[in-house]
């Protein structure tokens, strides 16, 4: 695809967290699947989360085998693929949306590799500020990790709640932007409560890095967001928003607005 001019600089994520820290606020990170439920509504929904108060927007690149995701995001990914959504089309969506919030590409490794050596440069040019790869653990493929870590995109790394402290430190050293702490084992989805082990996991990770810590997997309600926001630097909401997107753009807007108010309250 043709490389448009970037509208958000690569360090936009760091600047956003600096501003939030100065205001004693917590980050609201909102995930949506590109091209779901259809391409026009996907663009409207991205604009809605931006206007409703998202600090960072994660845009999922649809993939045919999203093994780390639960049924809600799996369904959205398959539907987006049926709509013709590709990696390049995802970048086109980002370019068209022109969001105020920094954008993080959320992807499995295969779509990035299939897009070729210029995939990261094209993402940065389209307006993305970061990238998160769900299936590339630290040390699994040093050459590809070096490629990802040396681009203009912040390289967000995932940390599981059972990860030992030394391993947490290693993961954080190889990342930038923020660290995504998975709140519980298993796949993404909506849960009724926050994991009881989460406070200890956050404290352990906090002792290893100065990067902001954002917690995701299972956070779906304002009450859960408020509880996690008391402990972490930000919360990530995905499945609940993807589910709301099935209903309407307005449903997504109202959910993001309620999450924003809960975090700020």
Helices and strands as residue ranges (DSSP letters): H 12-22, E 27-33, H 39-52, E 56-60, H 71-82, H 87-97, E 102-107, H 109-114, H 119-126, E 128-133, H 142-149, E 154-159, H 165-173, E 179-182, H 198-206, E 213-216, H 222-229, E 234-237, H 239-247, H 249-264
